[in-house]
Amino acid sequence: MSDRLAAARAYVANKPTDRFGLYALAMELRKVREWSECFQAFDRLLEHHPKNGAGYYHYGKAHTEAGDTAGARRVWQAGLLACAGSDPHAVAEITEALEGLDDE
């Protein structure tokens, strides 16, 4: 296990709803392809921080990397709804990602 993953796990253990900690944990788990725990971390992030555009974007990317395009589509569609009107950058990135799925 990487030092960064261990640090992210420890951080979240102390601050279980912290936006930064949950995002960092999910991203470190994504790097090592621990999909189940990665998806759980993203779920917790978005449960506590439902307008986190980067969270939706990277959660969808993790689904595509895991070979689950239906899951990516579901996450990104939820992200569009959650971020509409509050995060135009995330909306643009998520829209582009969804269009990329349609091209496959």
Secondary structure, DSSP 4 states (H G I P E B T S, - for coil): --HHHHHHHHHHHHSTT-HHHHHHHHHHHHHTT-HHHHHHHHHHHHHH-TT-HHHHHHHHHHHHHTT-HHHHHHHHHHHHHHHTTT-HHHHHHHHHHHHHHHH-
